[in-house]
Amino acid sequence: MAKASIVEVIKAVLSGFFGIRRGADLENDAARIKPVQVILIGIVCAGLLVLGLVILVKSITS
């Protein structure tokens, strides 16, 4: 099976953040995506989420 692209990994991580992933997609991702990819993209996405919230709060409160 082919290796997952970065876009596919991002889609899998973002859908995991919101809890909206179909079972068939989950099985496909488990076969194609390496755990290291999920961890790295997850850390980056979580950091971007926190940064976005900080910017939003600072813009509202200033």
Backbone bond lengths (Angstrom), bond angles and torsions (degrees), N, CA, C in turn:
res aa  C-N    CA-C-N  psi(-1)  N-CA   C-N-CA  omega(-1)  CA-C   N-CA-C  phi
1 M - - - 1.449 - - 1.525 109.45 -
2 A 1.312 116.85 145.16 1.461 122.31 -176.56 1.522 111.65 -72.11
3 K 1.319 114.75 153.53 1.459 121.51 178.76 1.535 109.32 -73.68
4 A 1.321 116.12 145.17 1.467 121.06 -178.16 1.523 110.62 -73.36
5 S 1.322 116.17 143.08 1.457 120.67 176.58 1.529 109.54 -80.55
6 I 1.308 115.77 166.49 1.463 121.02 -179.48 1.529 110.88 -62.86
7 V 1.318 117.36 -34.84 1.468 121.38 179.26 1.530 110.18 -66.17
8 E 1.317 116.87 -40.72 1.465 120.35 178.45 1.527 111.29 -65.00
9 V 1.323 116.43 -37.92 1.464 120.17 178.40 1.526 110.01 -67.10
10 I 1.330 117.20 -42.39 1.470 121.16 178.68 1.526 110.03 -62.12
11 K 1.330 117.47 -44.03 1.472 120.82 177.92 1.524 110.86 -59.85
12 A 1.329 116.96 -42.67 1.463 120.93 -179.08 1.527 110.77 -65.21
13 V 1.329 116.95 -41.69 1.467 120.24 -178.87 1.525 110.53 -69.44
14 L 1.315 117.77 -44.55 1.468 120.32 -179.72 1.525 111.43 -64.85
15 S 1.320 117.25 -39.26 1.468 118.53 177.56 1.520 110.39 -68.13
16 G 1.315 117.08 -30.06 1.461 120.75 174.76 1.518 111.89 -68.51
17 F 1.328 117.34 -35.57 1.469 121.42 176.63 1.520 110.41 -60.26
18 F 1.326 116.61 -39.96 1.455 121.16 -176.22 1.532 112.96 -96.15
19 G 1.335 117.22 -8.09 1.460 121.12 177.61 1.509 114.19 73.06
20 I 1.323 117.65 32.99 1.465 121.04 -178.14 1.533 109.94 -123.33
21 R 1.304 116.81 75.08 1.466 120.83 179.51 1.517 108.94 -129.99
22 R 1.327 117.04 131.08 1.458 121.27 177.75 1.524 110.06 -74.61
23 G 1.318 116.24 153.54 1.460 121.63 -179.23 1.519 113.56 -60.67
24 A 1.338 116.58 -40.18 1.466 120.30 -179.64 1.526 110.50 -65.62
25 D 1.323 116.37 -39.50 1.465 120.19 178.39 1.521 110.69 -67.09
26 L 1.308 116.51 -37.59 1.461 121.23 179.30 1.528 110.86 -61.97
27 E 1.322 116.71 -45.11 1.465 120.43 178.96 1.524 111.34 -65.06
28 N 1.325 116.97 -40.13 1.455 121.29 178.10 1.526 110.25 -64.10
29 D 1.329 116.79 -43.73 1.462 121.03 179.66 1.522 111.50 -64.63
30 A 1.322 116.86 -39.63 1.462 120.69 -179.54 1.521 111.15 -61.88
31 A 1.311 116.97 -30.93 1.455 121.02 179.83 1.524 112.48 -81.45
32 R 1.323 118.28 -26.59 1.457 121.35 -172.58 1.516 114.80 -106.82
33 I 1.322 117.59 -30.47 1.462 120.62 -172.98 1.527 109.60 -97.57
34 K 1.332 115.23 132.48 1.459 120.90 178.05 1.525 109.48 -83.49
35 P 1.333 117.52 146.76 1.467 120.24 179.36 1.529 113.70 -56.71
36 V 1.311 117.25 -35.15 1.471 120.36 179.31 1.523 110.55 -61.90
37 Q 1.323 116.82 -39.32 1.464 120.63 178.58 1.527 110.37 -62.20
38 V 1.319 116.65 -44.66 1.466 121.26 -178.59 1.529 110.18 -64.25
39 I 1.326 116.84 -42.80 1.462 120.65 -179.09 1.525 110.99 -63.51
40 L 1.322 117.12 -47.83 1.470 120.17 -178.44 1.527 112.18 -64.06
41 I 1.327 116.83 -47.00 1.460 120.31 179.84 1.527 110.21 -66.48
42 G 1.327 117.22 -36.69 1.463 120.97 177.80 1.514 112.03 -62.47
43 I 1.328 117.05 -42.51 1.469 120.81 178.10 1.523 110.68 -64.52
44 V 1.318 116.94 -43.20 1.468 120.58 179.33 1.530 110.77 -63.80
45 C 1.327 117.09 -45.40 1.473 120.43 -179.89 1.520 111.59 -65.39
46 A 1.328 117.44 -39.96 1.467 120.22 177.89 1.524 110.29 -64.36
47 G 1.324 117.02 -41.10 1.463 121.07 177.38 1.520 111.71 -62.49
48 L 1.313 116.82 -42.12 1.464 120.54 178.33 1.524 111.20 -65.85
49 L 1.326 117.04 -37.40 1.458 120.98 177.40 1.531 110.63 -63.10
50 V 1.316 116.59 -46.92 1.463 121.10 179.35 1.525 110.19 -63.32
51 L 1.323 117.49 -45.12 1.458 121.34 178.85 1.527 111.03 -60.26
52 G 1.319 116.79 -42.90 1.461 120.65 178.29 1.517 112.17 -63.08
53 L 1.328 116.86 -40.62 1.468 119.88 178.13 1.522 111.68 -67.00
54 V 1.318 117.51 -39.46 1.466 121.11 177.94 1.516 110.07 -63.25
55 I 1.307 117.42 -44.89 1.472 120.88 178.89 1.521 110.71 -63.42
56 L 1.329 117.07 -41.31 1.453 121.35 179.22 1.528 110.64 -62.80
57 V 1.316 117.95 -46.70 1.460 121.39 -179.27 1.521 111.06 -64.74
58 K 1.339 116.96 -41.99 1.463 119.64 179.42 1.531 111.25 -64.48
59 S 1.331 116.55 -38.18 1.465 118.37 -179.90 1.528 111.70 -70.58
60 I 1.326 117.42 -31.65 1.449 121.09 179.11 1.522 111.25 -74.24
61 T 1.323 116.48 -40.46 1.465 120.25 -174.61 1.524 113.69 -85.20
62 S 1.310 119.25 -8.56 1.469 119.05 -179.97 1.507 113.15 -100.28
